[in-house]
């Protein structure tokens, strides 16, 4: 549903945009890349730290976990508006895609949870409380959207992309490459950024210009060598963009 609705939004806002493939989230349920960009693509950096999020890996993963949790929690709220603008005859396919998208989101939550747990156990200082605080701050970016009118809330939800840096940071933590002392000593910001509410396809199209192409675009050219087999490490996850 998300890809189809975004294509429709871009077409309504700028007819010329309909001629080219729209910027859309990665296919729901698609594999998470583990070896860098596809052949022919230039290597890319970690990706930008989202506005209002901490820059250290542990803090960022906690923030991302909260932000994704808030996004998933809003789906039942925005679903009626999503259905009101979907294309005729696509209902069954949209239901299937949305289900896969939510399953993928739960996979990412599991990845973040495991990465944080590994880091907390390895840290020489207690950091769990900081993680809880930052997770709450990540979820709070949706405060304005929760209170917005149904249509603006739907566009704000639809245009949000899971930052690619979240997965990069989580994988570093899983491989014990995160700096745990930095996680323990880093300060917690007093307030977190709130997403601006966008209203209408034109605003959504404008917002999409600065949005990440996909979560895989933020992965490094080559993933770090995996750590020795750990029975507590889950199998490779599949997730959304």
C-alpha positions as CSV (number, residue, x, y, z in Angstrom):
1,X,0.0,0.0,0.0
2,X,2.7,2.4,0.9
3,X,4.5,2.3,-2.4
4,X,1.3,2.6,-4.4
5,X,0.0,5.5,-2.3
6,X,3.3,7.4,-2.6
7,X,3.3,7.0,-6.3
8,X,-0.2,8.4,-6.4
9,X,0.8,11.3,-4.2
10,X,3.7,12.2,-6.4
11,X,1.6,12.0,-9.5
12,X,-1.0,14.3,-8.0
13,X,1.6,16.8,-6.8
14,X,3.8,16.8,-9.9
15,X,2.5,14.9,-13.1
16,X,6.1,14.8,-14.4
17,X,7.1,12.8,-11.4
18,X,4.8,10.0,-12.4
19,X,6.9,9.2,-15.4
20,X,9.8,8.0,-13.2
21,X,9.7,5.4,-10.4
22,X,8.9,7.1,-7.2
23,X,11.1,7.2,-4.1
24,X,9.5,4.5,-2.0
25,X,10.3,2.4,1.0
26,X,12.1,-0.9,0.3
27,X,9.8,-3.8,-0.5
28,X,8.1,-5.0,2.6
29,X,9.6,-8.3,3.7
30,X,12.7,-7.9,1.5
31,X,16.0,-9.1,2.8
32,X,18.3,-6.8,4.8
33,X,21.5,-6.3,2.8
34,X,24.5,-7.7,4.7
35,X,27.3,-7.1,2.2
36,X,26.9,-3.5,1.1
37,X,25.2,-1.9,-1.9
38,X,24.3,-3.8,-5.0
39,X,27.0,-4.2,-7.7
40,X,27.7,-1.0,-9.5
41,X,26.5,1.3,-6.7
42,X,29.0,3.6,-5.1
43,X,30.0,2.9,-1.5
44,X,27.9,5.0,1.0
45,X,28.5,6.2,4.5
46,X,26.5,5.3,7.6
47,X,23.9,7.9,6.9
48,X,22.9,11.0,8.8
49,X,21.9,10.9,12.4
50,X,18.1,11.8,12.6
51,X,17.4,15.3,14.0
52,X,17.2,15.1,17.8
53,X,18.7,11.6,18.0
54,X,22.0,10.8,19.7
55,X,25.0,10.0,17.6
56,X,26.6,7.1,19.5
57,X,25.5,3.6,18.4
58,X,23.8,2.5,21.5
59,X,21.9,5.7,22.0
60,X,20.9,5.8,18.4
61,X,19.6,2.3,18.3
62,X,17.5,3.0,21.5
63,X,16.1,6.1,19.8
64,X,15.4,4.2,16.6
65,X,13.6,1.4,18.5
66,X,11.3,4.0,20.0
67,X,10.7,5.8,16.8
68,X,9.8,2.6,14.9
69,X,7.6,1.5,17.8
70,X,5.7,4.8,17.6
71,X,5.4,4.5,13.8
72,X,4.0,0.9,14.0
73,X,1.6,1.9,16.8
74,X,0.1,4.6,14.5
75,X,-0.8,2.2,11.7
76,X,-4.3,1.3,13.0
77,X,-5.0,5.0,13.5
78,X,-4.0,6.0,9.9
79,X,-5.3,2.9,8.2
80,X,-8.8,4.3,7.5
81,X,-7.2,7.3,5.7
82,X,-4.8,5.1,3.8
83,X,-7.8,3.0,2.5
84,X,-9.7,6.1,1.5
85,X,-7.1,7.0,-1.1
86,X,-6.0,3.6,-2.3
87,X,-6.5,2.5,-5.9
88,X,-9.6,0.4,-6.8
89,X,-8.9,-3.3,-7.0
90,X,-5.7,-3.3,-4.9
91,X,-7.3,-4.0,-1.5
92,X,-6.2,-7.6,-1.2
93,X,-2.6,-6.8,-2.3
94,X,-2.5,-3.9,0.1
95,X,-3.6,-5.9,3.0
96,X,-0.9,-8.5,2.3
97,X,1.8,-5.8,1.8
98,X,0.8,-4.0,5.1
99,X,0.9,-7.3,7.0
100,X,4.4,-8.0,5.6
101,X,5.5,-4.4,6.5
102,X,4.4,-4.9,10.1
103,X,6.1,-8.2,10.3
104,X,9.3,-6.6,9.0
105,X,9.0,-3.9,11.6
106,X,8.8,-6.5,14.4
107,X,12.0,-8.0,12.9
108,X,13.7,-4.7,13.2
109,X,12.5,-4.2,16.8
110,X,14.0,-7.6,17.6
111,X,17.3,-6.6,16.0
112,X,17.5,-3.4,18.0
113,X,16.5,-5.2,21.2
114,X,19.2,-7.8,20.8
115,X,21.8,-5.2,19.9
116,X,21.0,-3.2,23.0
117,X,21.0,-6.2,25.3
118,X,24.4,-7.3,24.0
119,X,25.8,-3.8,24.6
120,X,24.3,-3.5,28.1
121,X,25.9,-6.8,29.1
122,X,29.3,-5.8,27.7
123,X,29.3,-2.3,29.2
124,X,31.5,-1.6,32.2
125,X,28.9,0.9,33.4
126,X,25.1,0.7,33.7
127,X,23.5,2.1,30.6
128,X,20.0,0.5,30.5
129,X,18.3,3.6,32.1
130,X,19.7,5.8,29.4
131,X,18.4,3.4,26.7
132,X,14.9,3.5,28.2
133,X,15.0,7.3,28.2
134,X,16.2,7.6,24.6
135,X,13.7,5.0,23.5
136,X,10.9,7.2,24.9
137,X,12.3,10.2,23.2
138,X,12.4,8.4,19.9
139,X,8.7,7.4,20.3
140,X,7.9,11.0,21.2
141,X,8.6,12.3,17.7
142,X,5.1,11.2,16.9
143,X,3.5,13.4,19.5
144,X,2.4,16.1,17.0
145,X,1.1,13.6,14.5
146,X,-1.0,11.9,17.1
147,X,-2.8,15.2,17.8
148,X,-3.1,16.2,14.1
149,X,-6.2,15.9,11.9
150,X,-6.6,12.5,10.1
151,X,-5.3,13.4,6.7
152,X,-2.2,15.3,7.8
153,X,-1.4,12.6,10.3
154,X,-1.7,10.0,7.5
155,X,0.7,11.9,5.2
156,X,3.2,12.4,8.1
157,X,3.1,8.7,8.9
158,X,3.4,7.7,5.2
159,X,6.4,9.9,4.5
160,X,8.5,8.7,7.4
161,X,11.4,6.4,6.5
162,X,13.3,4.2,9.0
163,X,16.8,5.8,9.0
164,X,19.4,3.5,7.4
165,X,21.9,4.4,10.1
166,X,19.8,2.5,12.7
167,X,20.5,-0.9,11.2
168,X,24.2,-0.1,10.6
169,X,24.6,0.9,14.3
170,X,22.7,-2.1,15.5
171,X,24.9,-4.5,13.6
172,X,28.0,-2.8,14.9
173,X,26.7,-3.3,18.5
174,X,25.9,-7.0,17.8
175,X,29.4,-7.5,16.7
176,X,30.7,-5.8,19.8
177,X,32.1,-2.9,17.8
178,X,30.2,-0.2,19.6
179,X,31.9,2.0,22.1
180,X,30.2,1.0,25.3
181,X,32.0,3.5,27.5
182,X,30.8,6.3,25.2
183,X,27.2,4.9,25.6
184,X,27.5,5.1,29.3
185,X,29.0,8.6,29.5
186,X,27.0,10.3,26.7
187,X,24.5,12.8,28.0
188,X,20.8,12.5,27.4
189,X,19.2,15.4,25.6
190,X,16.4,17.1,27.6
191,X,14.0,17.2,24.6
192,X,13.6,15.2,21.4
193,X,12.7,16.6,18.0
194,X,9.1,16.3,16.8
195,X,8.2,15.4,13.3
196,X,6.6,18.3,11.3
197,X,3.1,17.5,10.2
198,X,2.7,17.5,6.4
199,X,-0.7,18.0,4.7
200,X,-1.5,16.9,1.2
201,X,0.4,15.2,-1.7
202,X,2.3,18.3,-2.6
203,X,3.8,18.6,0.9
204,X,4.5,14.9,0.9
205,X,6.3,15.1,-2.4
206,X,8.4,18.0,-1.1
207,X,9.2,16.1,2.0
208,X,10.2,13.1,0.0
209,X,13.1,15.0,-1.7
210,X,15.1,14.8,1.4
211,X,14.0,11.4,2.4
212,X,16.5,8.4,2.3
213,X,16.2,6.3,-0.9
214,X,16.1,3.2,1.2
215,X,17.5,1.7,4.4
216,X,20.0,-0.3,2.3
217,X,21.5,2.9,0.9
218,X,23.0,3.6,4.3
219,X,24.9,0.3,4.5
220,X,28.7,0.4,4.1
221,X,30.4,-1.1,1.1
222,X,31.5,-4.1,3.1
223,X,30.0,-5.4,6.3
224,X,32.4,-6.1,9.2
225,X,33.5,-9.7,9.6
226,X,31.0,-11.6,11.7
227,X,31.8,-12.4,15.3
228,X,32.2,-16.0,16.4
229,X,29.0,-18.0,16.4
230,X,26.9,-16.9,19.3
231,X,23.8,-19.1,20.2
232,X,22.0,-16.0,21.4
233,X,22.4,-14.3,18.0
234,X,19.2,-14.6,16.0
235,X,19.3,-15.5,12.3
236,X,19.6,-12.8,9.6
237,X,16.5,-10.7,9.7
238,X,14.2,-9.5,6.9
239,X,12.7,-6.0,7.2
240,X,11.1,-2.9,5.7
241,X,12.8,0.1,4.3
